[in-house]
Amino acid sequence: MASGQKIPARMTAIAISAPGGPRVLKPEMRDVPQPGPGEILIKVHAAGVNRPDVQQRKGVYPPPPGASDLPGLEASGEVAALGDDISRWRIGDRVCALTPGGGYAEYVKVHAGSVLPLPAGFTHTEAAAVPENYFTVWHNMFERGGLKKGETLLVHGGSSGIGTTAIQLAAAFGAYVITTAGSKEKCDACLRLGADRAINYREEDFVAAVKEATGGKGANVILDMVGGDYVARNYEAAAVEGRIVQIALQAGAVASADFSKIMVKRLTHTGSTLRPRTVEFKAAIAAALEAQVWPLLGTRKVAPVMDMIFPLSEAWRAHERMEEGEHIGKIVLDVG
């Protein structure tokens, strides 16, 4: 293992003391992880907060085999040490990374294929808000959903980290973007980001609104993190040959739907989870992002929407903020 400045043996991390509410997130001392072949050690400056972290804290989303038990699926910082077989990265490089866990800590080890350079001009807190959402949206919206220029995207939860990312990327690549959100403030934020139509789901039926906005055709791609009764409604809102991509199930994993819609409209309903996928799979997404999206980030044609930043020691406050549901964009931890 090659390392630069002296790396301590121990570090501060935020652990889940027991399944439960935000206050179960507690600082504790841990051994600094050691990078193996193909891995790098990052001295973390900032870490993104994501809904899967909340689910893990509650005890309903365990980390995959071999991953850290610490929460945190994305981080930014400096390369502190290199495992064997690393050719691209050097000690001191400023990077951000998708992690299988462990981001809520002063150091995290990651596979080199999941690491990307800081986008030009980005702070560490901004860069920490990128990997999880951009990996997820790129794969699900473009690769699984096959969104093309001129097509219509419906993205639910438009003011979330995923939603704000999807709106910007879809607009940047020439799609017509419709989104749902739960307040006028959130709908206005979505419109400022490039959405063509923002539907307040508390006041409007999104199915009727989508059909009205598309001249009765419906959405070509629907990116859904809700599930539950949205499944049947998505089938109604989808266009012929529409693709519905499931990325979360906040309203529940069980639904009743008229499956004849799939046959009549020739719909595709697919979905995925990112965390348990192979390092090779994640490396392929990273390469696509660097080629297709990093130039857009560098010119700020797209950028993460920042909600609030909390110190690492107050990770529980970040989780409270997320569960309140009032945030617009990303919540980030400042690790120092």
C-alpha positions as CSV (number, residue, x, y, z in Angstrom):
1,M,0.0,0.0,0.0
2,A,1.3,3.4,-1.0
3,S,0.4,6.4,1.2
4,G,1.2,10.1,1.5
5,Q,0.9,12.1,4.7
6,K,0.8,10.1,7.9
7,I,-2.5,8.3,8.2
8,P,-3.8,7.7,11.7
9,A,-4.7,4.3,13.0
10,R,-8.0,5.4,14.3
11,M,-10.7,7.7,13.0
12,T,-14.1,9.2,14.0
13,A,-17.1,7.6,12.3
14,I,-20.8,7.8,12.6
15,A,-22.2,4.4,13.5
16,I,-25.7,3.1,13.9
17,S,-25.8,2.2,17.6
18,A,-29.1,0.3,17.2
19,P,-32.0,0.3,14.6
20,G,-34.2,3.3,15.3
21,G,-34.6,7.1,14.9
22,P,-32.0,9.7,14.0
23,R,-30.6,9.8,17.5
24,V,-29.2,6.3,17.1
25,L,-26.5,7.8,14.9
26,K,-23.5,8.3,17.2
27,P,-19.8,9.2,16.8
28,E,-17.4,6.4,17.7
29,M,-13.8,5.6,17.0
30,R,-13.0,3.0,14.3
31,D,-9.9,1.6,12.7
32,V,-9.0,3.4,9.5
33,P,-9.7,0.9,6.7
34,Q,-6.9,-0.4,4.7
35,P,-7.2,-0.4,0.9
36,G,-6.7,-3.8,-0.8
37,P,-5.8,-4.5,-4.5
38,G,-7.8,-2.2,-6.8
39,E,-8.9,0.0,-3.9
40,I,-8.0,3.5,-2.8
41,L,-8.3,5.2,0.6
42,I,-10.0,8.6,0.6
43,K,-9.5,11.2,3.4
44,V,-13.1,12.4,3.5
45,H,-14.0,16.1,3.4
46,A,-17.7,15.7,2.8
47,A,-20.3,12.9,2.5
48,G,-23.7,12.9,0.9
49,V,-26.9,11.9,2.8
50,N,-29.3,9.7,1.0
51,R,-32.6,8.0,1.8
52,P,-31.0,4.5,1.8
53,D,-28.9,5.7,4.7
54,V,-32.2,6.4,6.5
55,Q,-33.5,3.0,5.7
56,Q,-30.2,1.4,6.9
57,R,-30.5,3.3,10.1
58,K,-34.0,1.9,10.6
59,G,-32.7,-1.6,10.1
60,V,-34.6,-2.3,6.9
61,Y,-31.8,-1.9,4.3
62,P,-28.7,-3.9,5.4
63,P,-25.4,-3.3,3.7
64,P,-24.3,-5.9,1.1
65,P,-21.8,-8.6,2.1
66,G,-18.4,-7.3,2.6
67,A,-19.4,-3.6,2.8
68,S,-18.9,-1.4,5.7
69,D,-21.6,-1.3,8.3
70,L,-21.3,2.5,8.5
71,P,-23.8,4.5,6.5
72,G,-22.8,6.8,3.7
73,L,-23.0,5.9,-0.1
74,E,-21.0,8.8,-1.5
75,A,-18.1,11.0,-0.4
76,S,-15.5,13.5,-1.6
77,G,-12.0,14.2,-0.5
78,E,-8.4,13.5,-1.3
79,V,-6.7,10.2,-2.1
80,A,-4.7,9.3,1.0
81,A,-3.5,5.8,0.1
82,L,-3.4,3.4,-2.8
83,G,-3.8,-0.4,-2.8
84,D,-2.0,-2.5,-5.4
85,D,-2.8,-2.4,-9.1
86,I,-3.8,1.3,-9.1
87,S,-2.6,3.2,-12.2
88,R,-4.8,6.3,-12.6
89,W,-4.9,7.8,-9.2
90,R,-2.2,9.5,-7.2
91,I,-1.8,10.5,-3.6
92,G,-3.5,13.9,-3.1
93,D,-5.8,13.7,-6.0
94,R,-9.1,15.5,-5.3
95,V,-11.9,13.0,-6.0
96,C,-15.5,12.0,-5.3
97,A,-16.7,8.4,-5.2
98,L,-19.7,6.1,-5.0
99,T,-19.2,3.9,-1.9
100,P,-20.9,0.6,-0.8
101,G,-21.0,2.1,2.7
102,G,-18.7,3.9,5.1
103,G,-19.0,7.5,3.9
104,Y,-19.9,8.9,7.3
105,A,-16.3,8.8,8.5
106,E,-13.0,10.6,8.3
107,Y,-11.6,7.9,5.9
108,V,-13.3,5.5,3.5
109,K,-12.0,2.9,1.1
110,V,-13.5,2.4,-2.3
111,H,-12.9,0.5,-5.4
112,A,-11.0,2.6,-7.9
113,G,-13.6,2.1,-10.6
114,S,-16.2,4.0,-8.5
115,V,-13.9,7.1,-8.2
116,L,-14.2,10.2,-10.3
117,P,-12.2,13.5,-10.3
118,L,-13.9,16.5,-8.7
119,P,-15.8,18.3,-11.4
120,A,-14.1,21.5,-12.4
121,G,-14.7,24.4,-9.9
122,F,-16.6,22.2,-7.4
123,T,-16.2,22.4,-3.7
124,H,-15.9,19.1,-1.7
125,T,-19.4,19.6,-0.3
126,E,-20.8,20.0,-3.8
127,A,-18.9,17.1,-5.2
128,A,-20.1,14.8,-2.3
129,A,-23.7,15.5,-3.5
130,V,-23.0,14.1,-7.0
131,P,-22.2,10.3,-7.1
132,E,-25.2,8.5,-5.7
133,N,-27.8,10.5,-7.6
134,Y,-25.9,10.8,-10.8
135,F,-25.0,7.1,-11.0
136,T,-28.6,6.2,-10.2
137,V,-30.2,8.6,-12.6
138,W,-27.8,7.9,-15.5
139,H,-28.3,4.2,-15.3
140,N,-32.1,4.1,-14.6
141,M,-33.2,7.0,-16.8
142,F,-30.9,6.7,-19.8
143,E,-29.7,3.1,-19.8
144,R,-32.7,1.2,-18.4
145,G,-35.4,3.7,-19.4
146,G,-33.8,4.6,-22.7
147,L,-34.8,8.2,-22.6
148,K,-34.1,10.0,-25.9
149,K,-34.1,13.5,-27.1
150,G,-37.6,14.7,-27.8
151,E,-39.3,12.2,-25.5
152,T,-41.3,13.1,-22.4
153,L,-40.0,12.2,-18.9
154,L,-42.2,12.1,-15.8
155,V,-40.2,12.1,-12.7
156,H,-41.8,11.8,-9.3
157,G,-40.4,13.6,-6.3
158,G,-38.9,16.3,-8.4
159,S,-37.5,18.3,-5.5
160,S,-35.5,15.4,-4.1
161,G,-31.8,14.8,-4.8
162,I,-32.8,12.2,-7.4
163,G,-35.5,14.4,-8.8
164,T,-33.4,17.6,-9.2
165,T,-30.7,15.5,-10.9
166,A,-33.2,13.8,-13.3
167,I,-34.8,17.1,-14.2
168,Q,-31.5,18.8,-15.1
169,L,-30.0,15.8,-17.0
170,A,-33.2,15.1,-19.0
171,A,-33.5,18.8,-19.9
172,A,-29.8,19.0,-20.9
173,F,-30.2,16.0,-23.2
174,G,-33.3,17.4,-24.9
175,A,-36.3,15.7,-23.2
176,Y,-39.6,17.4,-22.3
177,V,-39.7,17.1,-18.5
178,I,-42.8,16.7,-16.3
179,T,-42.4,16.3,-12.5
180,T,-44.5,16.0,-9.4
181,A,-43.8,17.6,-6.0
182,G,-45.7,18.4,-2.9
183,S,-45.9,22.1,-2.6
184,K,-45.8,25.3,-4.7
185,E,-42.3,26.1,-3.4
186,K,-41.1,22.7,-4.6
187,C,-42.9,22.9,-7.9
188,D,-41.4,26.4,-8.5
189,A,-37.9,25.0,-7.7
190,C,-38.4,22.2,-10.3
191,L,-39.4,24.7,-13.0
192,R,-36.3,26.8,-12.3
193,L,-34.2,23.7,-12.8
194,G,-35.6,23.1,-16.3
195,A,-38.9,21.2,-15.8
196,D,-41.5,22.1,-18.4
197,R,-44.4,21.2,-16.2
198,A,-44.5,20.8,-12.4
199,I,-47.5,19.1,-10.9
200,N,-48.5,19.7,-7.2
201,Y,-49.7,16.2,-6.4
202,R,-51.6,17.5,-3.4
203,E,-53.8,19.6,-5.6
204,E,-53.8,17.9,-9.0
205,D,-54.2,14.4,-10.4
206,F,-50.9,13.7,-12.0
207,V,-52.4,11.3,-14.5
208,A,-54.8,13.9,-15.9
209,A,-52.1,16.6,-15.8
210,V,-49.6,14.4,-17.8
211,K,-52.1,13.6,-20.4
212,E,-53.1,17.2,-20.7
213,A,-49.5,18.3,-21.1
214,T,-48.7,15.7,-23.7
215,G,-51.9,16.0,-25.8
216,G,-53.2,12.7,-24.5
217,K,-50.1,10.7,-25.4
218,G,-48.6,10.2,-22.0
219,A,-45.0,10.0,-20.8
220,N,-42.4,7.9,-22.6
221,V,-40.3,7.3,-19.5
222,I,-41.5,7.5,-15.9
223,L,-38.8,7.5,-13.1
224,D,-40.6,6.5,-9.9
225,M,-39.4,6.3,-6.3
226,V,-42.9,6.0,-4.8
227,G,-44.4,2.7,-5.7
228,G,-47.6,1.7,-3.9
229,D,-50.7,3.1,-5.6
230,Y,-48.5,5.0,-8.0
231,V,-47.9,1.8,-10.0
232,A,-51.4,1.6,-11.4
233,R,-51.4,5.4,-12.0
234,N,-48.1,5.3,-13.8
235,Y,-49.6,2.7,-16.2
236,E,-52.3,5.2,-16.9
237,A,-49.9,8.1,-17.4
238,A,-47.5,6.2,-19.6
239,A,-47.4,6.5,-23.4
240,V,-47.7,3.5,-25.7
241,E,-44.3,1.7,-25.6
242,G,-43.6,3.6,-22.3
243,R,-40.9,2.6,-19.9
244,I,-41.5,2.8,-16.1
245,V,-38.4,2.5,-14.0
246,Q,-38.7,1.8,-10.3
247,I,-35.9,3.1,-8.1
248,A,-37.6,3.1,-4.7
249,L,-40.8,2.1,-3.0
250,Q,-41.5,4.8,-0.5
251,A,-45.3,4.1,-0.5
252,G,-44.8,0.4,-0.3
253,A,-43.7,-2.6,-2.3
254,V,-47.1,-4.1,-2.8
255,A,-49.6,-2.7,-5.3
256,S,-52.8,-3.6,-7.2
257,A,-52.7,-2.7,-10.9
258,D,-54.5,-3.5,-14.1
259,F,-51.9,-5.5,-15.9
260,S,-53.8,-5.4,-19.2
261,K,-52.3,-1.9,-19.6
262,I,-48.9,-3.5,-20.0
263,M,-50.2,-5.5,-23.0
264,V,-52.4,-2.9,-24.5
265,K,-49.8,-0.1,-24.3
266,R,-46.8,-2.5,-24.7
267,L,-45.3,-1.1,-21.5
268,T,-42.0,-2.0,-19.9
269,H,-41.9,-1.9,-16.1
270,T,-38.4,-2.4,-14.8
271,G,-36.3,-1.3,-11.9
272,S,-32.9,-1.6,-10.1
273,T,-30.9,-1.1,-7.0
274,L,-27.4,0.2,-7.3
275,R,-25.6,-0.7,-4.0
276,P,-25.2,-4.5,-4.5
277,R,-24.1,-4.3,-8.1
278,T,-20.6,-5.4,-9.1
279,V,-17.6,-3.1,-9.1
280,E,-17.3,-3.7,-12.9
281,F,-20.9,-2.5,-13.4
282,K,-20.3,0.7,-11.3
283,A,-17.1,1.4,-13.2
284,A,-18.9,1.3,-16.5
285,I,-21.4,3.9,-15.2
286,A,-18.5,6.0,-13.9
287,A,-16.9,6.0,-17.3
288,A,-20.2,7.0,-19.0
289,L,-20.7,9.8,-16.5
290,E,-17.1,11.1,-17.0
291,A,-17.6,11.2,-20.7
292,Q,-21.2,12.5,-21.0
293,V,-21.9,14.4,-17.8
294,W,-18.7,15.7,-16.3
295,P,-18.4,18.3,-19.0
296,L,-21.9,19.5,-18.1
297,L,-20.9,19.7,-14.5
298,G,-17.7,21.6,-15.3
299,T,-19.7,24.3,-17.1
300,R,-22.5,24.1,-14.5
301,K,-25.1,23.3,-17.2
302,V,-26.1,20.8,-14.5
303,A,-25.2,20.9,-10.9
304,P,-26.3,19.4,-7.6
305,V,-29.0,21.5,-5.8
306,M,-27.7,22.0,-2.2
307,D,-30.2,22.0,0.6
308,M,-28.3,22.0,4.0
309,I,-24.9,21.1,5.3
310,F,-24.4,19.6,8.7
311,P,-21.2,18.7,10.6
312,L,-20.4,15.0,10.7
313,S,-21.1,14.9,14.4
314,E,-24.6,16.1,13.8
315,A,-25.5,13.4,11.2
316,W,-28.7,12.8,13.2
317,R,-29.8,16.3,12.3
318,A,-29.3,15.6,8.6
319,H,-31.5,12.5,8.9
320,E,-34.2,14.5,10.7
321,R,-34.1,17.0,7.9
322,M,-34.5,14.3,5.3
323,E,-37.4,12.7,7.2
324,E,-39.2,16.0,7.6
325,G,-39.5,16.0,3.8
326,E,-39.0,19.8,3.4
327,H,-35.6,19.6,1.8
328,I,-35.0,20.7,-1.8
329,G,-32.0,18.9,-3.3
330,K,-29.1,17.4,-1.4
331,I,-28.2,17.2,2.3
332,V,-24.5,16.9,2.9
333,L,-22.2,16.2,5.9
334,D,-19.1,18.4,6.3
335,V,-16.4,16.0,7.6
336,G,-13.6,18.6,7.7
